[in-house]
Amino acid sequence: MTHDPITPDRERRLDAITWPRLEKRWCECTEAEIEQVLAELNRETAESRARTAAAEIRIAAMQARIDQGEAHIRDGLERLERWANGTRP
């Protein structure tokens, strides 16, 4: 398997990932440590996706309540307009 060359910019980005977790630069990490960091990143990503999905469900529920409220208001206005025009329900 071939690997892409590590540019200085890419190495800085990798260091930014490994340093807060292991207090090591990327090039100093063992394969096991890199696997550990990857597992942690995958877990964090899964947790973030779960939080996002839960937030989307809450937003959809709130939007449904808003839509329902707007429908009630429209219905009330239509009834009021019919009443004002002398049309009884």
C-alpha positions in Angstrom: 0.0 0.0 0.0 1.3 3.4 -0.9 0.8 6.5 1.2 0.5 10.1 0.2 3.5 12.2 1.0 3.1 14.1 4.3 3.3 17.8 3.5 4.1 20.2 6.3 0.5 21.5 6.2 -0.8 17.9 6.5 1.6 17.1 9.3 0.4 20.2 11.2 -3.2 19.1 10.8 -2.3 15.6 12.0 -0.4 17.0 15.0 -3.5 19.1 15.8 -5.4 15.9 16.1 -2.9 13.7 18.1 -1.4 16.3 20.4 -4.6 17.1 22.5 -5.3 13.4 22.9 -1.8 11.9 23.4 0.5 15.0 23.9 2.5 13.6 21.0 3.2 14.8 17.5 1.7 12.5 14.9 5.1 11.3 13.7 5.9 10.1 17.3 2.8 8.0 17.7 2.8 4.2 17.4 0.3 2.5 15.1 -1.6 1.4 18.2 -1.9 5.0 19.4 -3.0 6.2 16.0 -5.7 3.4 16.0 -6.7 4.6 19.5 -7.1 8.2 18.2 -9.1 7.0 15.2 -11.4 5.0 17.5 -11.9 8.1 19.7 -12.6 10.3 16.6 -15.1 7.7 15.3 -16.8 7.6 18.7 -17.0 11.4 18.9 -18.4 11.5 15.3 -21.1 9.0 16.2 -22.0 11.0 19.3 -22.2 14.2 17.3 -24.4 12.5 14.7 -26.7 11.2 17.4 -27.0 14.7 18.9 -27.6 16.2 15.5 -30.3 13.6 14.7 -32.0 14.2 18.1 -31.9 18.0 17.5 -33.4 17.5 14.0 -36.3 15.5 15.5 -36.9 18.2 18.1 -36.9 20.9 15.4 -39.3 18.8 13.3 -41.7 18.4 16.2 -41.5 22.2 16.9 -42.2 22.9 13.3 -45.2 20.6 13.3 -46.6 22.5 16.3 -46.0 25.8 14.6 -47.7 24.5 11.4 -50.7 23.3 13.5 -51.0 26.6 15.3 -50.9 28.5 12.0 -53.6 26.2 10.6 -55.8 26.9 13.6 -55.2 30.7 13.1 -56.1 30.4 9.4 -59.2 28.4 10.3 -60.3 31.0 12.8 -59.7 33.9 10.4 -61.7 32.1 7.7 -64.6 31.6 10.2 -64.4 35.2 11.3 -64.5 36.4 7.7 -67.5 34.2 6.9 -69.3 35.5 10.0 -68.5 39.1 9.1 -69.9 38.5 5.6 -73.1 37.1 7.1 -72.4 33.4 6.3 -73.0 31.2 9.2 -71.2 27.8 9.5 
